[in-house]
Amino acid sequence: MGPGPVNADPRVQRAMSADLLGQYDPAMTDYMNEVMELYRQIFVTKNHWTFLIDGTSRSAIEAALVSMVEKGDKVLVPVFGRFGHLLTEISERVGATVIPIHKDWGEIFTEEEIASALDQHKPSILAICQGDTSTTMNQPLDYVGRLCRERGVISYVDATASLVGNPLPVDEYQIDICTVGLQKCLGGPSGSAPVTMTDEVADRIKRRWHVEKGIEPEGFKPGAGSRIQSNYFDLAMIMAYWSPDRLNHHTEATSMLYCARECARCVIEEGLQNCLDRHSLASKAMVAGLKALGLDLYGNQDFKMTNVTGVYIPEGVISEAVRHDMLHDFGVEIGTSFGPLHGKIWRIGAMGYNARKDAILRTLSSLTSVLKMHGVKLPDEDAALAALEVYRSA
């Protein structure tokens, strides 16, 4: 019950145990095509180029940036937590001129601040997180794509920790490229990273297409742009692999393909809006329980992620001792935090398969018991009953 990864849905675990297929077996390529269509529904997009990167969510972040950014490109990164710093670092590593703008952790950027930064710095790419689990904040994006398109800027969104737990209709928000992971609200393990992009972004990347020696199609002419600096994360070559040509790039991770497929199927069968509502209700229940314990919530609550809640560690309590006892005595894991928030807040998740009433009640009951064990004087109100009342009212 931390900020992710969380327990995978049992359906997803079963799907991963299926027999492997060869990468050119017709059943395998049918699965690949099906996964593309399923994730169009997850991203709420009509983008043809919607597929998987074999690797953790960070692999898709790096693939997107290394494939889009050429040396000297100007990249604007709004930073409001650890993962904005990550976008900054990866962009710098691929030779971009990076312009980070900063908000205090626990806050988000306003529309006016984003517009002003775009006008002042005139980047070619804006790279931004939606939900940054380090701060538990959810950056509004409904205006970001529009602001970028009005100025001819590509919008890239890292929605690793937020997709299907917080609204992100990619086409409606006019997002140009978006990457996610499975291990948060999608209810799977880390190891496969969905990506979607517009045809315009795909064309920009294809300008840099250089096929590795030994597999060039007859008559192949490389793109006019610079060669993408990574072989494994070369989206131009990966798109060729996911295209009808099936031009070999790497051996597809079959078990993770099954896994990603089942994650999407679970959400679609539940209904995307129902999934979003389930996460929202879980968040309200968790917040009610934590408040009943007399704990102070961290950050701007108007912009909190539904799937993770930051809470200040009570004064005089040893954070890691509480987390140790919850895990070893009650079998419940909650998270610490990073950087300036390390040792100041716990991050308690309720996402994916674990955004369930029983999991939330167990977490709150366990936390209550452990805080009492550590000498914290708690209010008389029962945390689990406060959360249960939220569910019953709903």
C-alpha positions as CSV (number, residue, x, y, z in Angstrom):
1,M,0.0,0.0,0.0
2,G,2.8,2.4,-0.9
3,P,3.3,4.6,-3.9
4,G,3.9,1.6,-6.2
5,P,4.5,-1.0,-7.2
6,V,1.4,-2.6,-5.7
7,N,0.0,-6.1,-5.7
8,A,-0.8,-7.2,-9.3
9,D,-4.3,-8.3,-10.2
10,P,-4.5,-12.1,-9.9
11,R,-5.8,-12.2,-13.5
12,V,-2.6,-10.5,-14.7
13,Q,-0.5,-12.9,-12.8
14,R,-2.3,-15.9,-14.4
15,A,-1.9,-14.3,-17.8
16,M,1.8,-14.1,-17.4
17,S,2.1,-17.8,-16.8
18,A,0.9,-18.7,-20.3
19,D,3.3,-20.5,-22.7
20,L,5.7,-18.4,-24.7
21,L,5.3,-17.8,-28.4
22,G,7.8,-17.1,-31.1
23,Q,8.0,-13.4,-32.1
24,Y,6.8,-14.1,-35.6
25,D,4.1,-16.7,-34.7
26,P,0.8,-15.3,-36.2
27,A,-0.8,-15.6,-32.7
28,M,2.0,-13.4,-31.3
29,T,1.6,-10.7,-33.9
30,D,-2.2,-10.8,-33.4
31,Y,-1.6,-10.2,-29.7
32,M,0.6,-7.2,-30.6
33,N,-2.1,-5.7,-32.8
34,E,-4.7,-6.4,-30.1
35,V,-2.6,-4.7,-27.5
36,M,-2.3,-1.6,-29.7
37,E,-6.1,-1.4,-30.0
38,L,-6.6,-2.0,-26.2
39,Y,-4.3,0.8,-25.2
40,R,-5.9,3.2,-27.6
41,Q,-9.0,2.7,-25.3
42,I,-6.9,3.1,-22.2
43,F,-5.2,6.4,-23.4
44,V,-8.6,7.5,-24.9
45,T,-6.9,8.2,-28.2
46,K,-7.2,7.4,-31.9
47,N,-3.4,7.5,-32.3
48,H,-2.2,4.6,-34.5
49,W,1.2,4.6,-32.8
50,T,0.1,3.1,-29.5
51,F,2.3,0.2,-28.4
52,L,4.7,-1.1,-25.7
53,I,8.3,-0.6,-24.8
54,D,9.9,-3.6,-23.2
55,G,11.2,-2.3,-19.9
56,T,10.1,-0.4,-16.8
57,S,8.2,2.8,-17.1
58,R,11.5,4.7,-17.1
59,S,12.5,2.9,-20.3
60,A,9.5,4.5,-22.1
61,I,10.5,7.9,-20.7
62,E,14.0,7.5,-22.0
63,A,12.8,6.1,-25.3
64,A,10.5,9.1,-25.9
65,L,13.1,11.7,-25.0
66,V,16.1,10.1,-26.7
67,S,14.1,9.6,-29.9
68,M,12.5,13.0,-30.0
69,V,15.3,15.3,-28.8
70,E,18.2,16.2,-31.0
71,K,21.3,17.9,-29.7
72,G,20.5,21.6,-29.0
73,D,16.7,21.2,-28.9
74,K,15.2,23.4,-26.2
75,V,13.2,21.4,-23.7
76,L,11.0,23.1,-21.0
77,V,10.5,20.9,-17.8
78,P,8.1,22.1,-15.1
79,V,9.5,20.5,-11.9
80,F,7.3,19.9,-8.9
81,G,8.9,16.8,-7.5
82,R,11.5,14.1,-8.1
83,F,10.3,13.0,-11.4
84,G,10.5,16.4,-13.0
85,H,14.1,16.3,-12.0
86,L,14.3,12.9,-13.8
87,L,12.9,14.4,-17.0
88,T,15.5,17.2,-16.7
89,E,18.4,14.8,-16.3
90,I,17.4,12.5,-19.2
91,S,16.9,15.5,-21.5
92,E,20.3,16.8,-20.5
93,R,21.9,13.4,-21.2
94,V,20.6,13.4,-24.8
95,G,22.0,16.8,-25.5
96,A,19.0,19.1,-25.0
97,T,19.2,22.7,-23.8
98,V,17.0,22.1,-20.8
99,I,15.0,24.9,-19.1
100,P,13.6,23.7,-15.7
101,I,11.1,25.8,-13.9
102,H,10.3,25.0,-10.3
103,K,7.4,24.8,-7.9
104,D,7.7,24.1,-4.2
105,W,7.1,20.4,-3.5
106,G,3.4,19.9,-2.6
107,E,2.3,22.6,-5.2
108,I,1.4,22.5,-8.9
109,F,1.7,24.9,-11.8
110,T,-1.1,27.1,-12.9
111,E,-2.2,27.6,-16.5
112,E,-0.8,31.1,-16.5
113,E,2.6,29.9,-15.3
114,I,2.9,27.3,-18.0
115,A,1.8,29.8,-20.7
116,S,4.2,32.4,-19.5
117,A,7.1,29.9,-19.5
118,L,6.3,28.8,-23.0
119,D,6.2,32.3,-24.2
120,Q,9.4,33.4,-22.4
121,H,11.6,30.4,-23.4
122,K,10.0,29.2,-26.7
123,P,11.0,25.5,-26.4
124,S,10.4,22.9,-29.0
125,I,9.3,20.3,-26.4
126,L,7.5,20.6,-23.1
127,A,8.1,17.6,-20.8
128,I,5.9,17.3,-17.7
129,C,4.7,14.7,-15.2
130,Q,1.0,14.3,-14.5
131,G,1.1,12.6,-11.1
132,D,4.4,12.8,-9.2
133,T,4.3,10.2,-6.5
134,S,7.2,11.9,-4.6
135,T,4.9,14.7,-3.7
136,T,1.5,13.0,-4.3
137,M,0.5,15.9,-6.5
138,N,-1.5,15.6,-9.7
139,Q,-0.7,18.4,-12.2
140,P,-3.7,19.5,-14.2
141,L,-3.1,18.9,-17.9
142,D,-6.4,19.8,-19.5
143,Y,-4.9,23.0,-20.9
144,V,-1.3,22.0,-21.4
145,G,-1.7,20.4,-24.8
146,R,-3.7,23.3,-26.1
147,L,-1.1,25.8,-24.9
148,C,1.6,23.8,-26.6
149,R,-0.2,23.4,-29.9
150,E,-1.0,27.1,-30.1
151,R,2.7,27.7,-29.9
152,G,4.0,24.8,-32.1
153,V,5.5,23.0,-29.1
154,I,5.4,19.2,-28.7
155,S,3.8,18.2,-25.4
156,Y,5.2,15.1,-23.7
157,V,3.5,13.7,-20.6
158,D,4.9,11.1,-18.1
159,A,1.8,9.5,-16.7
160,T,3.6,6.6,-15.1
161,A,1.9,6.8,-11.8
162,S,-1.5,8.4,-12.7
163,L,-3.1,6.8,-15.8
164,V,-6.6,5.2,-15.2
165,G,-6.5,6.4,-11.6
166,N,-6.7,10.1,-12.6
167,P,-8.4,11.4,-15.8
168,L,-6.1,11.7,-18.8
169,P,-8.0,11.6,-22.1
170,V,-5.0,12.0,-24.4
171,D,-6.9,13.3,-27.5
172,E,-9.2,15.6,-25.6
173,Y,-6.2,17.1,-23.7
174,Q,-4.3,17.4,-27.1
175,I,-1.3,15.6,-25.6
176,D,1.3,14.7,-28.4
177,I,3.1,11.8,-26.7
178,C,2.5,10.1,-23.4
179,T,4.2,7.1,-21.6
180,V,3.1,5.1,-18.6
181,G,3.9,2.0,-16.5
182,L,1.9,-1.0,-15.4
183,Q,2.8,-1.1,-11.8
184,K,0.6,1.6,-10.5
185,C,-3.1,2.1,-11.3
186,L,-3.1,-0.4,-14.2
187,G,-2.6,-3.2,-11.6
188,G,0.4,-5.1,-13.1
189,P,4.1,-5.6,-12.4
190,S,6.8,-3.3,-13.6
191,G,8.4,-4.3,-16.8
192,S,6.4,-3.1,-19.7
193,A,5.7,0.5,-20.6
194,P,2.8,1.6,-22.9
195,V,3.3,4.7,-25.1
196,T,1.1,6.6,-27.5
197,M,2.0,9.4,-29.9
198,T,0.5,11.4,-32.7
199,D,1.4,10.9,-36.3
200,E,3.2,14.3,-36.2
201,V,5.5,13.1,-33.4
202,A,6.0,9.7,-35.2
203,D,7.0,11.6,-38.3
204,R,9.5,13.6,-36.4
205,I,11.0,10.4,-35.0
206,K,11.0,8.6,-38.3
207,R,13.2,11.5,-39.7
208,R,15.9,9.9,-37.6
209,W,15.4,6.3,-38.7
210,H,18.6,4.5,-39.3
211,V,18.3,0.7,-39.5
212,E,21.1,-1.4,-38.0
213,K,23.5,-3.2,-40.3
214,G,22.5,-6.7,-41.4
215,I,18.7,-6.2,-41.4
216,E,18.2,-3.2,-43.8
217,P,15.3,-3.7,-46.2
218,E,16.3,-3.6,-49.8
219,G,16.5,0.0,-51.0
220,F,16.3,1.4,-47.5
221,K,17.2,5.1,-47.2
222,P,18.0,6.4,-43.8
223,G,16.2,9.4,-42.4
224,A,17.6,12.9,-42.9
225,G,17.8,13.6,-39.1
226,S,20.6,12.6,-36.7
227,R,20.8,8.9,-35.7
228,I,19.0,8.2,-32.5
229,Q,21.7,7.8,-29.8
230,S,20.3,4.6,-28.3
231,N,19.8,1.3,-30.1
232,Y,17.4,-0.3,-27.6
233,F,15.3,2.8,-27.1
234,D,15.2,3.8,-30.7
235,L,11.5,4.4,-31.3
236,A,11.9,4.6,-35.0
237,M,13.1,1.0,-35.1
238,I,10.6,-0.1,-32.5
239,M,7.8,1.3,-34.6
240,A,9.1,-0.6,-37.6
241,Y,8.9,-3.8,-35.4
242,W,5.3,-3.0,-34.4
243,S,4.3,-2.1,-38.0
244,P,3.0,-4.7,-40.5
245,D,6.6,-5.0,-41.8
246,R,7.7,-6.5,-38.4
247,L,11.2,-5.4,-39.1
248,N,13.2,-7.2,-36.3
249,H,14.5,-5.0,-33.5
250,H,14.6,-7.1,-30.4
251,T,12.8,-10.3,-29.1
252,E,9.5,-9.2,-27.8
253,A,9.0,-9.9,-24.0
254,T,6.1,-12.3,-24.5
255,S,5.1,-12.7,-20.9
256,M,5.0,-8.9,-20.4
257,L,2.9,-8.6,-23.6
258,Y,0.4,-11.0,-22.0
259,C,0.6,-9.0,-18.8
260,A,0.0,-5.6,-20.5
261,R,-2.9,-7.1,-22.5
262,E,-4.6,-8.4,-19.3
263,C,-4.0,-5.1,-17.5
264,A,-5.9,-3.3,-20.2
265,R,-8.6,-5.9,-20.4
266,C,-9.3,-5.6,-16.7
267,V,-9.7,-1.8,-17.0
268,I,-11.9,-2.0,-20.1
269,E,-14.1,-4.7,-18.6
270,E,-14.6,-2.7,-15.4
271,G,-15.1,0.5,-17.5
272,L,-12.6,3.3,-17.6
273,Q,-14.9,5.7,-15.8
274,N,-15.8,3.1,-13.2
275,C,-12.0,2.6,-12.6
276,L,-11.5,6.3,-12.2
277,D,-14.4,6.5,-9.8
278,R,-13.1,3.5,-7.8
279,H,-9.7,5.2,-7.3
280,S,-11.5,8.5,-6.4
281,L,-13.6,6.8,-3.8
282,A,-10.6,4.9,-2.4
283,S,-8.8,8.2,-2.0
284,K,-11.7,9.8,-0.1
285,A,-11.9,6.8,2.2
286,M,-8.2,6.8,2.9
287,V,-8.2,10.5,3.6
288,A,-11.2,10.2,6.0
289,G,-9.4,7.4,7.9
290,L,-6.1,9.3,8.2
291,K,-7.9,12.4,9.4
292,A,-9.7,10.3,12.0
293,L,-6.3,9.4,13.3
294,G,-5.5,13.1,13.8
295,L,-2.8,13.0,11.1
296,D,-2.0,16.0,8.9
297,L,-2.2,15.5,5.2
298,Y,0.7,16.8,3.0
299,G,0.4,19.1,0.0
300,N,-2.3,21.0,-1.8
301,Q,-5.3,18.7,-1.3
302,D,-7.2,20.3,-4.2
303,F,-4.7,18.7,-6.5
304,K,-3.9,15.4,-4.7
305,M,-3.5,12.2,-6.8
306,T,-6.4,9.9,-6.2
307,N,-4.1,6.9,-5.8
308,V,-1.6,8.0,-3.2
309,T,-1.9,10.2,-0.1
310,G,0.9,12.0,1.7
311,V,0.7,12.3,5.4
312,Y,3.0,13.9,7.9
313,I,4.8,11.6,10.3
314,P,3.7,12.4,13.9
315,E,6.3,14.2,16.0
316,G,8.6,11.9,18.0
317,V,7.8,8.8,15.9
318,I,10.6,6.9,14.2
319,S,9.3,6.6,10.6
320,E,11.2,3.4,9.7
321,A,10.2,1.7,12.9
322,V,6.6,2.2,12.2
323,R,7.0,1.0,8.6
324,H,9.0,-2.0,9.8
325,D,6.3,-3.1,12.3
326,M,3.4,-2.6,9.8
327,L,5.2,-4.8,7.3
328,H,6.5,-7.5,9.6
329,D,3.6,-7.7,12.1
330,F,0.7,-6.9,9.8
331,G,1.9,-7.6,6.3
332,V,1.1,-4.1,5.1
333,E,3.7,-1.9,3.3
334,I,3.5,1.9,3.2
335,G,6.0,4.2,1.6
336,T,8.6,6.7,2.8
337,S,9.6,9.6,0.5
338,F,12.5,11.2,-1.3
339,G,14.8,14.2,-1.0
340,P,13.4,17.1,1.1
341,L,10.4,14.9,2.2
342,H,12.4,11.9,3.4
343,G,11.6,11.2,7.0
344,K,8.8,13.9,7.0
345,I,5.9,12.1,5.3
346,W,4.6,8.7,4.6
347,R,3.1,8.0,1.2
348,I,0.1,5.6,1.5
349,G,-1.3,4.2,-1.8
350,A,-4.6,2.8,-2.8
351,M,-4.2,2.0,-6.5
352,G,-4.8,-0.6,-9.1
353,Y,-5.9,-4.0,-7.6
354,N,-5.4,-2.5,-4.1
355,A,-7.9,0.3,-4.5
356,R,-10.3,-1.9,-2.6
357,K,-12.4,-1.3,0.5
358,D,-10.9,-4.3,2.4
359,A,-7.3,-3.3,1.6
360,I,-7.9,0.3,2.8
361,L,-9.6,-0.8,6.0
362,R,-6.8,-3.3,6.8
363,T,-4.2,-0.6,6.2
364,L,-5.9,1.9,8.5
365,S,-6.5,-0.7,11.2
366,S,-2.8,-1.7,11.0
367,L,-1.6,1.8,11.1
368,T,-3.8,2.5,14.2
369,S,-2.4,-0.4,16.1
370,V,1.2,0.3,15.2
371,L,1.0,4.0,16.2
372,K,-0.5,3.0,19.5
373,M,2.4,0.5,19.9
374,H,4.8,3.5,19.4
375,G,3.1,5.6,22.0
376,V,1.1,8.0,19.8
377,K,-1.9,9.4,21.6
378,L,-4.8,9.0,19.1
379,P,-8.3,10.5,19.0
380,D,-11.2,8.3,20.0
381,E,-12.6,8.1,16.5
382,D,-12.0,4.8,14.6
383,A,-10.0,5.3,11.4
384,A,-11.3,2.2,9.7
385,L,-14.9,3.0,10.5
386,A,-14.4,6.6,9.2
387,A,-13.3,5.1,5.9
388,L,-16.1,2.5,5.9
389,E,-18.6,5.3,6.3
390,V,-17.3,6.9,3.1
391,Y,-17.9,3.6,1.3
392,R,-21.4,3.2,2.8
393,S,-22.3,6.8,1.9
394,A,-21.2,6.2,-1.7
